[in-house]
Amino acid sequence: MTATEVDMVFDLLPLVDRMRDEAGGHALRDLLRVIAEQVDVVRRDVERLYDNWFIETAEDWVVPYLAQLVGWSPLPEAGPFVPRKDVADTIRHRRRKGTLALLDELAEEVGGWPGRAVEFYRLLAYDQHVNHLHLDRGRTADVRRGAAMALVDTPFDGQAHTVDVRLRNLPGVGLFVWRLGSYPVTHTAAAVVERVGRWAFTFDAVGFDTRLFTAPGFDGPPGPGPMARALFETRSAADDGSRHVSPELYGAERSFQVWAPGWSAAGPDGAIPVDKLIPADLGDWDTYRPRPGTVAVDPVRGRLLFPRRDVPDVVYVSYHRGFSAPMGGGQYQRRLRPMDEGVWTRPVHDSATLADALDQWAADRPSRACIELTQSGVYAVAVRVDVATGQSLTIRAANRVRPVLWLADRQPERPDVWSARLAPGAELVLDGLVVAGHPVHVEGVRLVEGEGEAGPVEGDGAVEGGPIHGEVAVGEVDGEADRADSAGCVGPARLVITHCTLVPGWLPVVACDADAPAPPSLELVEMDDGRVDIRHSIIGSVQVVAGRHDGEPVRVAVADSILDATRAEWEALGGAGPGAAYAVLRISRTTVFGRVHAHAIELGENSIFTGLVKVARRGIGCVRFCALVPGSRTPRRFHCVEDQRPRFTSTDFADAGYAQLSCACPEAVSEGADDQSEMGAFHDLFQPQRLRGLATRADEYTPAGMRVSVIPVT
């Protein structure tokens, strides 16, 4: 209570009485202050009782009673928890029961996906009375209308359909949901397809074929999902029969845009006008030849084709790509590790400044450092760094930025790798990066117990540096030598990879090398006693090259990630050769495409293994709630699945549905985790629970006698 509220009752007395009380030592005022405190307790209780009449202001313990009062029904997965917002929406939703717009909102509010409700009975083909025509019903298909035919069996289908006799009870309403998200890629360099010619480009900076998606919130055909060629084009307003890309999809703040600075048909800012972009099928690069001054665009494969006699020097693109979750390198919101005061930091916006920052870091040798890449560009730099004992180096992308670290065929005299050497007690953090064209090579460094004082680490961190070999002593940090009586007094070397993509196979696979095993994306050499943490990342195969086996095996922890050897029969985690990787694996909520051959598995849970799993030591660790291949050699198991084969929407790294469980996947896998969610990398999306909850809510607000069916589009 404030001073005014405490003396509220006393201030109501006449002035003469207050003066007499002051002369007598304020006895009356003190008594009235005690009474005022009790009055305030009663007043606040009355106000609280009034607030509890409303769901927005009620106390938490009142929410279940209000829910019961309005007849709120819990979702199957809600348990004892009663969500306040769901109860608040009950009255509002019931006033709109039976409307399609309500079902669209439920898809967003309950399932968390964009949705579109369609009345199937309006699309049934039947003979109409000539005096009562329904022109808004489904109509006979006209195969000449390419755009309309492209919408068949989609949420925007307007063609008449016959009854499917395989369905005993035809659903009256279909609620289509888009499970894949649309993630932007802003102003990045398009990749030249050198095997075709300098006139051929891909939207993807690495060179993969990637389907273009519409921007989030796009509500016209084809919806918030992948683009189709027939819906990608529009006829010219000049009525000359020419066609170009739809202006609803192209331009600033829209689904995609293309720049070609200095090109003949480009605008003053380098942007190509929409009427110069021609939709085309570029499945065969040599079949289509664009006219002079135009660019052929294939939205299904994400390809660009310029006239051969008029080719720009460089092409930049902005577009949207599809994926199931914010995983790997991408322009999405992620939590960055806060940097304390005193941390050595350098912002980087291109390849030259990245090289300068690494050289400066090597010269200054700070104990804690952060190099942040601030642009979504392509950084072509060969990196070789040494992190000494007590040092911590973080190389990360800024929030909502997607940098691509590219190194392919830059150094013919030595391997094209991104090399790092970690001494015991050193830490290297890679955050938000896309690494392509080469592997990440991390090598452990042994400590030599001094002959005198410990010297600095051999070969400071450098760019374009030569290979470094041999054992080193404890390194200097910030000019002061870390003295150690033995190697055991310092902690292990630690490598952290979070929200990164180490492209499986390095580059797109062409027909000539499709049968060759994919090269490793991460090489761990002599990392005995070290720690490797991989989280929310997409990693190619991991190769562990052991040291002298006189130390503890490297401990590899993988969570919420994808390990991809590109084929199930190839090795996703293994040693250099036929032996097992000298590593103890701890894996959870991960999808593994390929075989795993490790020293031991300490814990495996809620994961999918598409290849054989073999461990050298079966007596330690356990595997629980995992999908395994028959014949796997694992530690003791608990509620694992061997007789059900997982089915995926796609196993191709470049596809939007990569590693996503298909709708035809057995329930033992799609709902086989310890909390009845799906196994694998997308466990934390809780899609089975969201689908069941959405179906329950949709049935509640659908008119009597009509059945609703939730249908995933992507």
N, C-alpha and C positions, 0 to 999 in steps of 0.2 A: 504494500500500500504506500502511496505517496504521502507527503506531509499534509497536503490538502485533504486527501481522503481520510486520514487519521483524525483530523480535527473537524470533520464534516458535521457531526452532531453538536460539538461544542460551539461551532460558529453560528448555529441556529439560535443560540440563547441571546437574550437582550444584552446590550452593551453594558448596562449597569451590573448585571450578574457576572459578566466576564471580568469586569474591573474588580469586583469584590473577591472573585476567585483568585485573581492574580495577587491581590493583597494578602489573601490567606494562604498562599503557597501552592496554588494550582491543584488542590485536591480534587475539585469537581472536574477539571479538565482531564486529569489522569483517569478518573472513573469513567468518563464518557469515551475516552480512547479505548478502554477495554470493551465497552459496549459496542463501539464502532467496529472493532475487529470481528466480533460475532455477527454483527449486521452484514459485514462484507462477506463472511463465509456463507450466510444464507443467500445473499444476492448472487454470488458466483454460482452457487448450486442451482438457483433458479435459471440463470443464464445457460448453464451446462445442460439442464433438462430441456430447455428450448432448443439448443443446438442439436441434441440427440434425436430430434424429430426429423432431421434432414440427413440424407446419406452423405452429402458433401462435407458436413461439419460434425457428424456423429463420432463418438469415440469408437475405438476399434472393437471393444467388446459388444457394442450395440449393433454392429453391421450384420452379424448372423440373424439377429432378431428382426431387423428390417427386411432382410432377405426372405425370411419365412413369412413375414407379413405380406409381401407382394407376390409370394409364390415363386420365388427364384429357384431354379433347378440347377444343381451343381453339374459341372462337366465331369466326364468319367475319370480324368487324370488329376482333378483338382484336389482330391483328398479332403482333409478337414479345413483347408484354407478357403476363405470366402473373399474373392476379389471385390474391392469396393466399386471399381469402375463398371464391372459386369452387372452388379446389382443396380447401380445408378442407371444403366442403359436399359434395364428390363422394361420399365414403364414406357420409355420412349420407343423401344422396338415393338412392343405389343400394339401400340397405336398404329404402327405401319405394317402389321403382320399381313403377309400375303403379297407384298410388293417386291418386284425384282431388285429395285435399288437397295432394299434392306439386305438382301442376300449378298449383294456386292460389298456392302459395308461389313457384313459379318466375316467375309473372307479376309478382309484387312484387319479387323479388330480381334478375331478369334484365332485365325490361322496365321496372320502376319504376311499374307501373300496378296497381290493384286488379283481380283476375281471378276468374273462376268457371268451372270445368270442368264440362261437361255430357256425359253419355253419350247420344249420339244414337240408338244402336240400341235403347235402352230406350223411345224415344218413337215407334217405328215401329208403325203399325197392322197387326195381323195377327190371325187367328183363333186363339184359345187352346183348348187341350184342357180340357174341363170338369172333368177330374180333377186338372189341374195349372194352376190359375189363378194369374196374377201380378198381384196387385192394385196393385203399385207401378209397373206399366208405364203408358204413356200411355193416357188414357181418351178416350172420345168427347166431343166438345165440347158443352157445354150453354150455349147463347147467353143463357140467363136469368141465368147467373152472370157479372155484369159484371166483378168483380175478376179472375176466372180468364181471361176473354176478353182483358182488358187486358194479360195476360202472354204472349199468343201471340207467337211469334218473338222472345222475349226470353230471357235466361239462366234465367229462372224459369218457363219454359213447361212445363206439365204435360199438354198435350193431345196426343192421338195424331196422327201425321202419316203420310201415304202416302209411298212412295218417289219421290224426284224423279228421273225418268228422264234428265234432262239431265246428271246427275252420273254419270260412268262408275264412279267409285270413291267410294262414300259414306263420308265421314270418320266413324270410329267415335266420336271425341271432339271436341267443340268447346270451345276455350278462349276465352271472352269476356273482353275487357279494356275498361276504361273509360279513355279517353285524356284526357278533360276533367277538370280538377281542380275541387274545390268550395272556394270562397273565402268566408269569412264577411263579413257586413256587420252591425255591432253597434249597436243602439239608435240608429237614425237616423230622421229625420222622413220619414213617407210623404208623397208629393206629391198634392195635390188636383187632380183633373181638372176644371178650371174650365168647360170647354166642355160637360161633362155635368152637373155640379152639385156642390155642396159636400159631398154624401154619397158621392162616388166618389173612390177613392184608388188609387194604385199603390205597390207596395213600393219601387220605384226612386225615389230622391229627386228625380231630374230629370223623371220622368214617363213613362219608357219602359216598355213591357210587357217584363218579364223573367221567365223561367221559374225557379221555385224548384227548388233542388237539395237533396238530402239531405246531412246533415252527413258529414264524412269518417269512415270506419269503420262506417257503417251497412251491415249485412250482410243485411237482409231485403229483400223486394220493395219498391221497384224497384231496389235496389242503390245503390251510391254514385254516383248520377246524377240525372237530371231526374225530378221527380215527375209522376205521372199522376193524373187525377181519380178513376178507379175505385179506385186503391190509396190514395187520400188520405183516404177516409172510412171510418167504422165505424158499426155500428148501435148504438143506445142500449141500455144494460143493462136499462132498464125495459120492453123488449119492446113499445114503443108505436109502432114503425115509424119513429120519428125517427132521424136520422143526424147525425153531426157529424165533425169532423176526428179522425183517429187520434191517440191520446195518445202513440204511439211516435214521432211526428214533431213534436209540438207541446210547447213548454215550455222552461224554462231549460236551457241546455246541450244542446238538441236542435236540430232542423233550422230551426225558426222560432218566433217569438213576436210577439204584437201587444199594444200598450198603448194605452189611450185614457183618460187621466186625467180624472176627473170625469164619465165617461159612466155612464149608468144601470145597465148590466149589468157594468161593470168591477169588479174586486176592489179591496181597500183600497190595494194598491200600483199600481193603474192597469192591471194585466194583465187581459186578457179571458179568462175561463175557457174551457177546451177545448170544453165542451158548448154554448157560444154561437157557435161557428164552424161554419158550414154550407158544405160543398163545393158549388160551383155553376159552371156555364159562363157566364161573363160576357163572351162575345164580343160580344154586343149589350147595352150598358149598360141599355137600357130594357125588356128582356124579363123579367128576373128582379127580383122585389121581395122582399127579406127580411122575415121576420116581426118584429114588435117585440121588442126585446131580443136580437136575433141579428145576426150579421155574415156575409155571403156572401163566400167566399174562392175564387178561381180560381188554383190553383197553376201552371197551364200559361201563363197570361198575367201572373201576378203582380198580381192586382187584388183590391181590397176594396170592398164595397158595404154601406153602412149604411142603416137605415130612414130615409126622408126626413123623418119627423117627430121623429127622435131622432138628431141628428148631433153627434159630439164636436167640441170646438174644435180639437184637435190629435191626431194619431195617430203613434205611434212603432212601429218594427218592427225586429226582428232576423231575418235570414234568410241563406241561402247562395246564391250565384250560381255559375254554371259558366263556366270559360274554359280555354283551352289552356295558358297559362303565366302566371307572375307578371309582368304587363305593365300599364302604365297605373296610375292611382290605385287602390289596393286595400289591404285589411288582410292583407298578407303580409310575411314577413321580407325586409327589404332592407338593403343596406349603406349606412349613413349616413356622411357626411363628418364625421370627428372635429373638434370645435371646440377650438382651442387656448385657453390661458389668455389672458384679456384681450379675448376676443370678446364684444361686446355682445349679450346674449341676452334674449329675452322669451318665456315660455310663454303660449299663448293657448288659451282654452277656449270662447269664444263670439264672436259678431259684435262686441259692444261692446268686449271686451278686444282684439280684433284692430284695431279702429279706434284705440283708445287706444295700442296698441303702435306703430302706424304714425305716429301723431302724435308720440309720444315719440322715435321714431327720427329723424323729421324735425327735431325740436328739438335732439337731442343730436349728430347728424351724426357718428357713429362711423365709423372707417375700415373695420371689419369687424363685421357684425351678422348675427344669426340670429333669426328669428321662427318659433317652432315651434307648430303647431296640434296640440293634445293630445287632441281629442275627434273622434269620427266623426259630426259634426253637419253642419248646413247653415249656412254663413256668408254672410249677405246683406249684403255691403259693397261699395261702389264704391271702387276703389283707384286712386289716382294718385300715383306716386312718382317722384322725381328722384334718380338715382344719379350722383354727381359723380365727377370724375377721382380715382382712388385709392381709391374706396369699393367695398365688396363687400357686397351684401345677399342673404341666403338666406331664402326663405320656404318652409318645408317642413312636411310632416306628420310627426308622431312615428311611430316604428316600430309596425307593425300597427294603423294608424289610417287611416281613409278620409274626410277632410273634403271637402265639396262647396262650392266657392265659387260662389255663385248671384247673378246680377244680371240681372234681366229686368223691364223696365217700371218701374224705380225712379225714373228721372230723365226726365220727359217733355220737359224743356227742353234736354237735351243727349244725345248718344249714350251708350248703356249699354255702356261698355267698361272693361276693366281696363288702365289706361294706365301706361306706364313710359317715362321718358326717360333714356337712357344717354349720358353724356359719354365721350369717348375715355379708355380706361384704366379704365372702370367695369365692374362685373360684377354681374349679376342671376341668381340661381339659383332655379328653381322645382322642388321635389322632392316627389313623392308626392301631388299635388293633383288634384282633379277640378274642372274649370272648365266651367260650363254657363250658357246664357242670354245670353252675350255673348262677343266675341272678346278675345284678349289683344293689345293694341296697344303695340308697342315702337317708339320713335322715337329715332333717333340725334341727337346734338347736335354742332354744329360748334364748334371752338375758334377764337376770334378772337385773333390776335396783338396783344398789349397795346398799347394806348395807356396807358402807365403800368403800374401793378400789376394783376394779374389779380384780378377780383372774384369774388364767390360766384355759384353757379349761381342763375339766376332761378327763383323759385317752389320753395320747399322741398317735399320729399315730403309729401303730404297725403292725407286721405281726404275724399271728396266735394268735391274741389277743382275749379276751373274749368280749361278748356283753356289750355295754355301754348304759345307760339309764339316763333320768333325764334332767333337765334344767341346763344350765351353764351360767356363767357370760362372759363378754367380755374377749377374750383371749389375751395373751401376744404374741407379735411377735418380734423376734430378741432381746429378753430380756427386751423390754420396754412395759409397759402395756398401751393398748389403753383405755383411759378413755372416758366414754360416760355418759351424763346426762340421756339419754333415748335411747331406741332401735331405734327410728326413725332417729338418726343422722348417721347411717351407711347404706350402700347400701344393696341390696338384695343378698342372696346367689346365685351363678351362677354355673350351670353345663353345660359344652360344650362337645358334642360328635360329632366328625368330622372324616369322612373316617374310620369309625369303623363298625364291624359286631358283633352284639350281637345276636348269633345264635337263630333263632326262634325255640322254643321248647327245647332249650339247646342241645339236642342230636338227633341222628337219631331215628325216630319213628319205633317201631317194631309192629307186628300184635296185640300183647296182649294189647297195650295201644293206639292203633290208634284212638279209640273213646273217649278217655279222653281229655278234653280241655287242650290246650298247656299252660304250666306255663308261667308267665310273664318273660321277659328278662330284664326289667327295672322296679324297684320299687322305687317310690317317696313317702316318708313317711314324713308327717308334713313339706312339703316344701312350706307352705303358704308364700306369698310375694316373693317367689323365682323365678328364671329364668332358663329355660332349653332350650338350643339351640342344635338341631340335624341337621346336614348337611352332605350330600353325604354319608349316612350310611344305613345299613340294620339292622333293629331293630325288635325283636319279640314284643309281646304284652307289653303295658305299663300300669302299675297299679298305680293309684294315691290314696294314703291314706291320707285324710285330717286331719288337726289338730283340733283346737277348732272352726274353722270357724269364728274367730274374726278378721282375717286379710284378705288381698286380696288373691284371688286364684292364684295358681302358673301359670305362663305364659309359655306355651310350644310352641316353634317355630320349625317347621319341614320344611325343604326345600331340594329338589333334593334327596329324600330318599325313602325307602320302609318300611312300617309298616306292619308286617305280623303276624297275629294270627294263621296262618296255615289253617284256614277255614273261610269262609265268615260269618258263623253263630256264630263264637266265637268273643270275645271282643278284639279288637286291642288297644283301649284306653278306660279305664273305671275306676271306683272306686272299692274299696274293698267291694263287695256285689252288691245288685241290684241298688244302687244309682249311680248318675252321678259322674264322676271324678270332683273334685273341681279344675278345671283347665280351663284357657282361651287359646284356641288353635288358632294358626296362622300357616296355612299349605299352602304350594305352591309347585307345580311340584313334587307331591308325589303320590305314589300308595299305597293304604291301602287295605290289605286283611283282612277283618273282620269288626266288628261293632265299631262305635265310639259313646260313651255316655259321653258328656262333659258338663261342666257348661255353656260355651258359645264358639262360634267360632267368633273370631274377624275378620279373613279374611281367606277364602279358595279360591284358584285359581289354574286353570290348573292341577287339581288333579283328581284321580280316586278313588271312594269309592265302594268296592264290597259288603259291608254290610250296614245295616241300620245306618243312622246318626241321633242322637237325642241330642238336646241341651236343657238345662233347661231354658235359657234366649234367646228368639228369637228376642228380640227388639234391640239387638246390633249386629253389624257386618254384613257381607254379604258373599255370596258364588257366585263365578263367574267362568264361563267356566269350570265346573266340571261335571263329570259323577256320578250320584247318583242312588240309588235304590229307586223304588217307595215306598212311605210310609215314607220317611225320614222326620224328623222334623228339619228344618234348619232356619237360618236367611233369609232375603230376598235374592232372587236369580236373577242372570243375565246371560242369555245365558247358562244355564245348561241343561244337557241331562239326561232324565229319561227313555225314551222308547227304548234306544239303549244299548244293553248289551255288555260291553267290552269283547273281546276275546284275550287270551294270548297264546303265544307259550307254556308256562308252568307256573304253579303256585307252583311247587316243588322247594324248596330252593336250592337243590343240582344240579338242571339242569342248563345247560349253557344258555338256553333261558328263565330263570326265570324272570318273570314280563315283558317280551318283548311282545309288541302287535303283534299279528299274522297278516299275510297278509290278512286274512278274516275278520279283525276287521272293524266294520262300520266306514265310513269316519267321522261321527259325533263325534267319539272319536279319531280316528287316525289323524284327521286334525281339531280337535275341540278346540284347544287352542286359546288364544286371538291373536296370531300371525300366526295362521293356522298350527302350529306344532302339535305334538301329545300331548294328555294329559298324565299325569303321571310322573313317576320318570325319564324317558329318554327324557323329553321334550327338553332339551338343546342339544340333538344330532341332532335335526332338520332333521330327516330322511325323512319326506314327501317332504321337499324342495330339499333335495339332490337327491331323486329318480326322481323328476320331472326335475331337472336340468340335471341329467345324461341322461334321456330319450331324452331331447331336444338336447343335444350335440351329442348323438349317432346318432339320425336321421340326423343331419346336415352332418355327415361324413360317412354315409352309402351310398353305390352306389344307383343310381336312380332305382326305381322299386323294391327295397328290403326294407323290414320293419324289424326293430330291436326291440326286447322285452327284458326289464330288468327284470331278474328273481333272487330274493333273494334265496341264498342257505341256509343260517342260519338266 
